Amino acid sequence: MPMTMRLVGKNSRACMMAIPAMSLPLLAGALFGLRHGAPSRPALAGALAGLLSAGLAATLYASHCTD
């Protein structure tokens, strides 16, 4: 088995599409929740919502990934 296949895996392209696709609904939910909370620092709150949704989507993908 080539070294790059062992490092990257067989499903790297699917991963690059699946994680952002799974994070979009999570981000929408987080931003919807922030909209009703009226944060005092909206830029920081939006950045944290993005990090939260990306982290959760990566965790969901990693828990079902076969690589």
C-alpha positions in Angstrom: 0.0 0.0 0.0 1.5 3.4 -0.9 2.5 5.7 1.9 0.2 8.5 0.8 -2.8 6.2 0.9 -1.9 5.2 4.4 -1.6 8.8 5.5 -4.6 10.3 3.7 -6.9 7.4 3.5 -9.3 6.3 0.8 -12.1 8.7 1.5 -10.3 12.0 1.8 -12.4 13.7 -0.9 -15.6 12.6 0.7 -14.3 13.9 4.0 -13.6 17.3 2.5 -17.2 17.5 1.3 -19.0 15.8 4.2 -17.7 17.8 7.1 -18.7 21.3 5.7 -22.0 19.8 4.6 -22.7 18.4 8.1 -21.6 21.7 9.7 -24.0 23.9 7.8 -27.2 22.9 9.7 -25.3 23.1 13.0 -24.0 26.6 12.2 -27.5 27.7 11.1 -28.9 26.4 14.4 -26.1 28.1 16.5 -26.6 31.4 14.7 -30.3 31.2 15.1 -29.8 30.7 18.8 -27.4 33.6 19.0 -29.9 35.8 17.2 -32.3 35.4 20.0 -29.7 35.8 22.7 -28.3 39.3 21.6 -24.6 38.7 22.3 -22.6 41.8 23.4 -19.7 40.8 21.1 -21.3 39.5 17.9 -18.1 38.9 16.0 -16.7 36.7 18.7 -20.0 34.9 19.2 -20.2 34.2 15.4 -16.6 32.9 15.4 -17.3 30.6 18.3 -20.5 29.4 16.6 -18.5 28.5 13.5 -15.8 26.7 15.6 -18.5 24.8 17.5 -20.3 23.7 14.3 -17.1 22.6 12.6 -15.9 20.7 15.6 -19.2 18.9 16.1 -19.3 18.0 12.4 -15.7 16.7 12.4 -16.5 14.6 15.5 -19.6 13.2 13.9 -17.7 12.3 10.8 -14.8 10.8 12.7 -17.1 8.6 14.7 -18.4 7.0 11.5 -15.3 7.1 9.3 -13.9 3.8 8.2 -10.3 5.1 7.5 
